[in-house]
Amino acid sequence: MKIVINGEPREVNAETLGELLAECCFSGRVATAVNEEFVPSSLRIAHKLAEGDRVEVVAPMQGG
């Protein structure tokens, strides 16, 4: 299916947000949103993706 991840169009096999994170090798602590709505980590495994969804994945950065 075609979706947009962090502003870039991608073709993916994942059907859920959890599968998408694994497929795209996102690891560690990240924040996720689908179509501008926050998705908590506990709901990612069940959050179904649809053609054209816009997914944002953000990792916290350390520094000062």
C-alpha positions in Angstrom: 0.0 0.0 0.0 1.1 3.6 -0.6 1.5 5.8 2.5 3.5 8.8 3.4 6.1 8.4 6.2 7.7 11.6 7.6 6.8 13.5 4.4 8.1 10.8 2.0 5.8 8.6 -0.1 6.5 4.9 0.4 5.2 1.6 -0.7 4.9 -0.8 2.3 3.6 -4.2 3.1 2.6 -3.4 6.7 -1.0 -3.5 7.7 -0.7 -2.0 11.1 1.4 0.8 12.6 3.3 -1.7 14.7 4.2 -3.7 11.6 5.2 -0.5 9.8 7.7 0.5 12.5 9.3 -3.0 12.3 9.3 -3.0 8.5 11.0 0.5 8.3 13.5 -0.4 11.1 12.3 2.2 13.6 13.5 1.0 17.0 13.7 2.4 20.5 11.4 5.0 21.9 9.5 6.9 19.3 6.3 9.0 19.1 3.9 8.2 16.4 1.0 10.0 14.7 -1.3 8.9 11.8 -3.1 11.6 9.9 -2.0 14.1 12.5 -3.5 12.1 15.5 -1.2 10.8 18.2 -1.1 7.0 18.5 0.2 5.7 21.8 2.7 2.8 21.8 0.1 0.5 23.4 -2.2 0.9 20.4 0.3 0.7 17.6 0.0 -3.1 17.1 -3.8 -2.8 16.5 -3.8 0.5 14.6 -4.8 -0.4 11.0 -3.2 1.6 8.2 -5.1 2.6 5.0 -4.0 3.7 1.6 -2.8 7.3 1.6 -2.3 7.5 5.4 0.2 10.1 6.6 2.5 8.7 9.3 4.9 10.7 11.4 7.6 9.0 13.5 9.7 11.1 15.8 12.5 10.0 18.1 13.5 12.0 21.1 16.9 13.7 20.9 19.4 14.3 23.7 21.5 17.4 24.0 21.3 20.8 25.3 
